[in-house]
Amino acid sequence: MPELRKDPITQEWVIVAVERGKRPSDFPREPRVFEIPTRKCPFCPGNEQSTPPELLAFRPPGSPPNTPGWWVRVVPNKYPALAIEGEVRKSGRGIYDYMNGVGAHEVIIESPEHGISPAIMSVKQVEDVMWAYRARYLDLEGDHRLKYVLLFRNHKRVAGASLEHPHSQLIATPMVPQDVMAEMEGATRYEQYHERCVYCDMISQELDEGERVVLENEHFLAIEPYASKYPFETWILPRRHRSSFAAISNEEQTSFAAALKEMLLRIYLLLDDPPYNYTLHTAPTRTTSDEHLHWHLEIMPRLTITAGFEMGTGIYINVTAPELAASHLREVKIAAEQIA
């Protein structure tokens, strides 16, 4: 019989198919169609003039900006969802609130290699991408107009990627998004009642039970959360409690990159490189008092279609129990050279 499970943070309910869960082979596979890199790809080396001027690049010392030689490059999005220019102006029209679209929208080009992805990059390359994330977060955190910075990745067209070249994105908003508020409120509510962090308690319980843990290292663990909305949904959580991703140390960053790369590789091998989204959940900018939130990264493979029931109720149906998903992911055979 299916189970209804309640998320301990947001209080949202999820339907989990415990007895008749789908196995990895039950999900449809996308045909492998690879775009051949051409001179038209704006993210490929040699095409730097096809993008707006770079905001940040990891390149050899003395190498001029907006030229080849980089291994991570950050540029403004050519078609931004929000504009960096101007001051925030709020107004109302009767019951409707209005704000002009001030914010930031950037692209993190993760590698000069066109057909690669984080699952098959080196850990060092993934770590450099994470350092670029942190650098851009810290820069935008100082902008008084911006309240939240979301770093996210869309992998393949089904997940929203318009270009195959490996890249992730950053969007900074002049308000704290509602989903982030729900997480913050849930974490605050739990701490006020239990006098403990809900994420730290989750880490402790998952390590004790073990059945939903996929991998762990000195600083991080990856789990299939108890009330997963999506099949093979995965959270990567730091063991050390910090509300902001920007507080990560050098040693933790290396461990984070290793955990992220291995987790994406396991998903890549088990599910045949599926479309996915990942989002980095962190505290709002310039947060000092809200220590209840525990930053983490969530990976959501796009294996099923969100339909009318989910849209009408907000209750998701997960056709693979997280315990089964974790078991499958743990069983993936990985050679040592694949996680280097």
C-alpha positions, 0 to 999 in steps of 0.5 A: 500500500502507498504511504503518505509521508510528511516533510519534517521541514516544510510540513508538505505531504508526499505520496510514496509508492512503497510496495510497487516502486519503479526500478531504474530500468522502468523509466523511459530513456532519452535517446542520446543525441549529442550536439556537435560543437561548432563555431556557433556555440557561444560558450566554446573557447574562441567564441568569447565575443559571443557572450557579454563580457566576463564577470569572472574567469579562472585562467592562467595569470596574465591571460587577457579577459574574454579570450581562450585559455580559461577553465571556468568562466562567468558571464551575464546571461544574454537574455536575463530574467532580471536586469542588474540596472536600476533601483528596486521600486515597489508599488501596489495596484489595488490588491496587487503588488508590483515591483520592477524586475531588478536582479542579477542573472549570470551563467557559469560556464563550467568547462571549455569542453563542449560535451562534458558534464559534472558527472564525468569531470574531475573533482578538481574541475567541479571544485573550481566551479563551486569556487566560482559559485562562492565568489559570485555569491559573495560579490552579489551579497554586497548589493543592497538591492538583492535579498536572495541568490539561487545557484542552480543547474539544468541538465538537458533540454527536458530540465530546461537547458537551452545549450548542451555546453556544460553550464549552470546559472545564478539568479539573484532576486530583490525578495526572498522566494516563497519556497525559501521562506517556507524552509526557513519558517519550518526550520525555525518552527522545529528549533523553537519546539525542539531547541535543535536544528531539524537538518542536524537531527535529520543527518543524525537519524539518517546516519543511525538508520543508514537505509537512505544514505548513499555516500558520505565523506568527512564533511558531507553525506548524500541521502534520499530524503524520507519525503522525497518528491521525485524518484532518486531525489538526492540531498547533499548536506554538510555535517557542520551546521552553517546557514550560508553556503558562503561559509564553506571552508577550503577543506569542506569545498574539496569534500563537497565537490567530491560528494557532488561529483560522485553522486552525479556519477552514480545517477549518470551510470544508474539512470543513463545520464538522465535530465536533472535539476540541482539547486543550492539551498542557502540563507538569504543574503547578509543573514546573521540572525537566521541560523536555523537554515542549514545550507545544502544542495538538492538534485532532482532527476526528471524521470516523471511528469508533474501532472494535474494532481500535483498541480492541483494539490501540491502533493507529489507522487513518488513512484520509487521509495527513497529507501529503494532508490538509495539501495540502487544508487549504493550498488552502482559500481564505480572505478577509482579513476572515475571519481578522481 
